[in-house]
Amino acid sequence: MSTLYFPLISSEWPHLKPPTTC
């Protein structure tokens, strides 16, 4: 799930880091 969420966050908020812990 995090793998699919990772690119989503990167595209939405590039300045913010994706929650790898969740």
N, CA, C and O atoms as a DFTB+ gen file, in Angstrom:
88 C
 N C O
     1  1       0.837      -1.208       0.000
     2  2       0.000       0.000       0.000
     3  2       0.869       1.253       0.000
     4  3       0.605       2.209      -0.729
     5  1       1.893       1.231       0.819
     6  2       2.801       2.383       0.927
     7  2       3.509       2.644      -0.409
     8  3       3.851       3.779      -0.740
     9  1       3.716       1.574      -1.155
    10  2       4.394       1.714      -2.445
    11  2       3.554       2.538      -3.417
    12  3       4.081       3.329      -4.199
    13  1       2.256       2.341      -3.354
    14  2       1.352       3.087      -4.234
    15  2       1.110       4.481      -3.690
    16  3       0.843       5.420      -4.441
    17  1       1.205       4.601      -2.385
    18  2       0.975       5.886      -1.733
    19  2       2.180       6.808      -1.871
    20  3       2.047       8.032      -1.891
    21  1       3.332       6.210      -1.964
    22  2       4.583       6.962      -2.086
    23  2       4.582       7.915      -3.285
    24  3       4.829       9.109      -3.112
    25  1       4.312       7.417      -4.495
    26  2       4.285       8.270      -5.695
    27  2       3.181       9.316      -5.632
    28  3       3.322      10.417      -6.164
    29  1       2.088       8.962      -4.980
    30  2       0.960       9.888      -4.842
    31  2       1.370      11.110      -4.043
    32  3       1.084      12.243      -4.430
    33  1       2.039      10.874      -2.931
    34  2       2.476      11.968      -2.061
    35  2       3.563      12.788      -2.754
    36  3       3.576      14.017      -2.678
    37  1       4.462      12.094      -3.422
    38  2       5.564      12.771      -4.108
    39  2       5.036      13.732      -5.172
    40  3       5.579      14.819      -5.370
    41  1       3.984      13.317      -5.841
    42  2       3.404      14.156      -6.890
    43  2       2.605      15.310      -6.298
    44  3       2.590      16.418      -6.834
    45  1       1.947      15.030      -5.191
    46  2       1.124      16.045      -4.536
    47  2       1.983      17.046      -3.775
    48  3       1.897      18.255      -3.990
    49  1       2.812      16.515      -2.880
    50  2       3.674      17.393      -2.078
    51  2       5.136      16.979      -2.201
    52  3       5.640      16.205      -1.387
    53  1       5.811      17.495      -3.217
    54  2       7.227      17.169      -3.442
    55  2       8.130      17.707      -2.332
    56  3       9.189      17.147      -2.049
    57  1       7.695      18.796      -1.713
    58  2       8.504      19.403      -0.651
    59  2       8.383      18.606       0.646
    60  3       9.238      18.688       1.528
    61  1       7.294      17.830       0.738
    62  2       7.093      17.021       1.943
    63  2       7.504      15.580       1.687
    64  3       7.456      15.084       0.562
    65  1       7.911      14.924       2.770
    66  2       8.337      13.534       2.624
    67  2       7.182      12.590       2.951
    68  3       6.421      12.840       3.886
    69  1       7.049      11.503       2.183
    70  2       5.991      10.521       2.370
    71  2       6.178       9.721       3.655
    72  3       7.309       9.427       4.043
    73  1       5.082       9.368       4.315
    74  2       5.127       8.594       5.561
    75  2       5.532       7.146       5.324
    76  3       4.682       6.281       5.113
    77  1       6.813       6.894       5.359
    78  2       7.306       5.540       5.115
    79  2       7.017       4.622       6.301
    80  3       7.015       3.398       6.169
    81  1       6.773       5.230       7.454
    82  2       6.509       4.453       8.659
    83  2       5.143       3.785       8.573
    84  3       4.968       2.661       9.044
    85  1       4.191       4.460       7.982
    86  2       2.839       3.910       7.852
    87  2       2.779       2.979       6.650
    88  3       1.727       2.410       6.361
